[in-house]
Amino acid sequence: MRVLVVGRIGQVGTELALKLPASGHEVLSTEPPELDLLKPETVRACFEAFRPDIVVNAAAYTAVDKAEDDIDLAYAINRDGTALLGRETARIGVPMIHFSTDYVFAGDKPTPYVESDPTGPVGIYGASKLAGDLALAEANPRSVVLRTAWVCSAHGGNFVKTMLRLGRERPELGVVADQHGAPTFADDLADAVVALIPRLVAAPVGDAGFGVFHLTGQPFTTWYGFAEAIFAGAAARGEKAPILRAITTADYPTKATRPANSRLDCSRIAAVHGVRAADWRGALERCLGVLVG
Ligand SMILES: NC(=O)c1ccc[n+]([C@@H]2O[C@H](COP(=O)([O-])OP(=O)(O)OC[C@H]3O[C@@H](n4cnc5c(N)ncnc54)[C@H](OP(=O)(O)O)[C@@H]3O)[C@@H](O)[C@H]2O)c1
C-alpha cells in the first residue's frame, strides 16, 4: 500500500516511519514545509504527487499548557487541519487513520472510558482535538479515530525522558499519584496502525472497522507508579535513582487542567480489529534500552 504519513518527526510519526516500510508499505512521511496543515496547497500537492491508498495523521498541536494561550493555532492545526485531511482523503476516496486523546473527556468518570461515553474536554487542547475528530467523521466516513493517552517513546519529549533528566538532577522527586491512566509507547501504536491498514483500505463505508477506538498500553497505573517503573528499570541499568514522593494534582499546578481519570477501555479495538493493548512494561524496557543503554 502507499501510505502517506502526516507528522514525520513526532513521537508516533517517527515510529510509523520505521514500522510501515518494514511491513512492506511504500511510505511518504511528511513534515512542514513539505506538508503543512496550515497550508492547504501543500496538502493537495502531496496527495497529487504521491496518490496514497491511505493517510495516517500523526500531526497535532500537542502543547497542552501552551494551547490555553495559543487558542487559534491549536484549533487551526487540530480542528481545521484534521478537517482538511478528511476532505482531501474523501475527495480521492481513501481511508484515514487519525490519533486523538483522553483529553476529550473530563476525567471525572470513576471507571475507564468507553468510546460511547459523553465527551467533555476541560481545556483548549482537548476541545480542539475533539473538534477535529468530529470534523473528520463528518468529512470522511471511512476514517478511524484512535484515542490514546500518555504517549512515550525514545524519540521526542515525554514523561520517560523528563523523569530520567530530573532523576539525574535531583536527589528527591515529587510525582503526581492521583491521576490514573496507562502509558502508551509510540512503537506499539505504530504496530496497531500496521495491523489496521489492510482491512481499512478494502472496507466500504459503514464497515465496523471505521469509527472511534481506544488504544493505550496496559495495565493502568498513576504517574507515580510509572515513575517507579522508570527508575527501577534505570537503576537496573546502573543509573542513580532519586527518592520518589507521591504528591497530588493540587501540589503540581499546571496552566491546563489534567483529567484525573485517563483510563481508556480498549476492548472495542480488540473485538473489532484483534488489536490488544500492549503491556507498557515491555515497551518501557525497550525504550530504556535506547535511552540509558
Ligand atoms: N503525546 C501524548 O501524550 C499524547 C496523548 C494522547 C494523544 N496524543 C495524540 O497522538 C498524536 C501523536 O502525538 P505525538 O506525541 O507523536 O506528537 P508530537 O511528538 O508532538 O508530534 C506532533 C507532530 O505534528 C507536527 N505538526 C505540528 N504542526 C503541524 C502542521 N501545521 N503541519 C504538519 N505537521 C505539524 C509536528 O511537527 P513540528 O515538530 O515540525 O512542529 C510533529 O511532527 C497526536 O494526535 C496527539 O494529539 C498524544
Ligand as a Chemical Component Dictionary entry (heavy atoms), coordinates in Angstrom:
data_LIG
# 
_chem_comp.id                   LIG 
_chem_comp.type                 NON-POLYMER 
_chem_comp.pdbx_formal_charge   0 
_chem_comp.three_letter_code    LIG 
# 
loop_
_chem_comp_atom.comp_id 
_chem_comp_atom.atom_id 
_chem_comp_atom.alt_atom_id 
_chem_comp_atom.type_symbol 
_chem_comp_atom.charge 
_chem_comp_atom.model_Cartn_x 
_chem_comp_atom.model_Cartn_y 
_chem_comp_atom.model_Cartn_z 
_chem_comp_atom.pdbx_ordinal 
LIG N1  N1  N 0  1.873  12.888 23.495 1  
LIG C1  C1  C 0  0.864  12.377 24.180 2  
LIG O1  O1  O 0  0.968  12.085 25.376 3  
LIG C2  C2  C 0  -0.462 12.106 23.506 4  
LIG C3  C3  C 0  -1.526 11.615 24.273 5  
LIG C4  C4  C 0  -2.729 11.355 23.648 6  
LIG C5  C5  C 0  -2.880 11.549 22.297 7  
LIG N2  N2  N 1  -1.840 12.041 21.568 8  
LIG C6  C6  C 0  -2.055 12.261 20.138 9  
LIG O2  O2  O 0  -1.211 11.382 19.413 10 
LIG C7  C7  C 0  -0.796 12.004 18.190 11 
LIG C8  C8  C 0  0.711  11.976 18.096 12 
LIG O3  O3  O 0  1.263  12.633 19.239 13 
LIG P1  P1  P 0  2.841  12.786 19.432 14 
LIG O4  O4  O 0  3.117  12.712 20.878 15 
LIG O5  O5  O -1 3.552  11.891 18.475 16 
LIG O6  O6  O 0  3.016  14.317 18.962 17 
LIG P2  P2  P 0  4.350  15.167 18.802 18 
LIG O7  O7  O 0  5.545  14.354 19.158 19 
LIG O8  O8  O 0  4.095  16.476 19.465 20 
LIG O9  O9  O 0  4.401  15.384 17.214 21 
LIG C9  C9  C 0  3.460  16.164 16.561 22 
LIG C10 C10 C 0  3.873  16.304 15.115 23 
LIG O10 O10 O 0  2.936  17.184 14.472 24 
LIG C11 C11 C 0  3.673  18.023 13.614 25 
LIG N3  N3  N 0  2.955  19.256 13.291 26 
LIG C12 C12 C 0  2.654  20.287 14.107 27 
LIG N4  N4  N 0  2.059  21.270 13.398 28 
LIG C13 C13 C 0  1.961  20.824 12.120 29 
LIG C14 C14 C 0  1.451  21.371 10.913 30 
LIG N5  N5  N 0  0.919  22.593 10.866 31 
LIG N6  N6  N 0  1.509  20.628 9.781  32 
LIG C15 C15 C 0  2.065  19.394 9.780  33 
LIG N7  N7  N 0  2.587  18.832 10.879 34 
LIG C16 C16 C 0  2.545  19.544 12.041 35 
LIG C17 C17 C 0  4.917  18.324 14.423 36 
LIG O11 O11 O 0  5.881  18.891 13.577 37 
LIG P3  P3  P 0  6.877  20.007 14.165 38 
LIG O12 O12 O 0  7.677  19.341 15.225 39 
LIG O13 O13 O 0  7.655  20.390 12.938 40 
LIG O14 O14 O 0  6.004  21.103 14.704 41 
LIG C18 C18 C 0  5.252  16.905 14.910 42 
LIG O15 O15 O 0  5.935  16.169 13.910 43 
LIG C19 C19 C 0  -1.411 13.397 18.213 44 
LIG O16 O16 O 0  -2.623 13.366 17.507 45 
LIG C20 C20 C 0  -1.701 13.655 19.676 46 
LIG O17 O17 O 0  -2.760 14.580 19.849 47 
LIG C21 C21 C 0  -0.624 12.308 22.134 48 
# 
loop_
_chem_comp_bond.comp_id 
_chem_comp_bond.atom_id_1 
_chem_comp_bond.atom_id_2 
_chem_comp_bond.value_order 
_chem_comp_bond.pdbx_ordinal 
LIG N1  C1  SING 1  
LIG C1  O1  DOUB 2  
LIG C1  C2  SING 3  
LIG C2  C3  SING 4  
LIG C2  C21 DOUB 5  
LIG C3  C4  DOUB 6  
LIG C4  C5  SING 7  
LIG C5  N2  DOUB 8  
LIG N2  C6  SING 9  
LIG N2  C21 SING 10 
LIG C6  O2  SING 11 
LIG C6  C20 SING 12 
LIG O2  C7  SING 13 
LIG C7  C8  SING 14 
LIG C7  C19 SING 15 
LIG C8  O3  SING 16 
LIG O3  P1  SING 17 
LIG P1  O4  DOUB 18 
LIG P1  O5  SING 19 
LIG P1  O6  SING 20 
LIG O6  P2  SING 21 
LIG P2  O7  DOUB 22 
LIG P2  O8  SING 23 
LIG P2  O9  SING 24 
LIG O9  C9  SING 25 
LIG C9  C10 SING 26 
LIG C10 O10 SING 27 
LIG C10 C18 SING 28 
LIG O10 C11 SING 29 
LIG C11 N3  SING 30 
LIG C11 C17 SING 31 
LIG N3  C12 SING 32 
LIG N3  C16 SING 33 
LIG C12 N4  DOUB 34 
LIG N4  C13 SING 35 
LIG C13 C14 SING 36 
LIG C13 C16 DOUB 37 
LIG C14 N5  SING 38 
LIG C14 N6  DOUB 39 
LIG N6  C15 SING 40 
LIG C15 N7  DOUB 41 
LIG N7  C16 SING 42 
LIG C17 O11 SING 43 
LIG C17 C18 SING 44 
LIG O11 P3  SING 45 
LIG P3  O12 DOUB 46 
LIG P3  O13 SING 47 
LIG P3  O14 SING 48 
LIG C18 O15 SING 49 
LIG C19 O16 SING 50 
LIG C19 C20 SING 51 
LIG C20 O17 SING 52 
# 
